[in-house]
Amino acid sequence: MIRNLLAVVAGYVFFTFSAVLLFGFGGIDYSRVVSPNLILISAFVGGLFAFFAGYLTAGIARENAKKAGIALSALIAIIALVSILAQAEAETYWSQLLTIFLFAPLAYAGSRIKNKRSE
């Protein structure tokens, strides 16, 4: 149980690092309208980090990799949904929508691929 929790936390921290890179260091305001090129770059970078976050989570969780992958994916999507609800004044929700519909499923996919390779 503790191992699964640590696996999900580690995966989420790894995934969050992509947001820090793009939005923190890049100075991008994800609540504003941005160029389509920036959305594509964010989708690519965030997708890679999400996939490998799921892979990392499954690697740490080992026996319960599927459950840990589901938990990570759900955590990513729920936090993005809470962000939408908390930011009613935002001009756009492109980042949160990418997170819910692309990054969360890619995190799960990463965990499943790691789980299949470990079997």
N, C-alpha and C positions, 0 to 999 in steps of 0.2 A: 504493500500500500504506500509506504513512504517512498520507495523507489519510484513508483509510478508518479507520485506527486512531484518529486524532484525532477523526473524526466519531463513532465509537462512544463514545469517552471523553467527548466533549462531551455527547452524548445521555444517557449514564448520569449524568453530573454534574447535568444539568438534571432528570432524573427523580428523583434522590436528594434534590434540593431540596424536593420535596413531603414526603418523610419527615421532613426537618429541620423543616419548618414544622409538621407535625402532631404529631410525637412529641417533637421537641426543644423547640420553643417552647411547645407545647401541654401539655407535661408528661404525655403519655399513655404508659402502659407497654403496648407492643404484645404483651408476653408474658402479659398478664393478660386475664381475661374483661372485656369492655366492653359497653356498651349497643348494641343494634341500630342506634340512630340514629348513634352514632359510627362504626360499621362502614359504614353507608351514606354518611356524609360522607367517610370515608377512601376508599371505593370511587370516589366521584365525583371528589374532588380528585386522588387517585392516578391514576385513569383519564385525566383531562385531561392531567396532567403526562406520563404514559406516552405518550399519543397524540402530543403535541407534541414529546416527546423523539425519537420515531421520525421525525417530520416534520423536525425539526432535523438529525438524523443523515443523512437522505437528502439534504437540502439541501447539507450540507457534503460528502458523499461524491460527489455528482453521478453520474458514469458507473457507479459500483458501488453505487448506492443500494439495490438489492435485497439484495446481500450484506451491506452495512452494517446494514440493517434486521434481517436474520436474526441477525447477530452481536449486535446490541443486545438483541434479544428473548431470545436464548439466554443472554446475560450476566445479564440481569435475572432470568430463571428459575433459572439455576444458583446465583446468589448467594442467592436465597431458599431454594433447596433446601439449600444448605450451612448457612444460618441455622437451618433446622429440625433438621438433624443435629447442629449444635453446641449447640443449646439443648434438650437432653433434659428438663430440669427445668421447662420452660415449661408454664404451665397450658393454653394454647391457641396455635394457630398461625394464627389468622384472618388476620393481616396477610401472612404468607408465602403462604398459600393464595390470597389475593386477588392477590398479586404473580404467582404462577405461572399462575393460570388466567384472570386478567383483565388485569393490567397488561402482562405480556409480549406477549400477542396484540395488545393495543391499540398497543403500541410498533411492532410489525410493521405493523399497519394504517396507522398514521401515516406510516411510511416508504413504504408502497405508494401511498398517496394522493398524497404529494408526488412520487413517481416518476411516477405517471400524469399529474399536472398539468404535469410538466416535459417530457414527451414531445411 
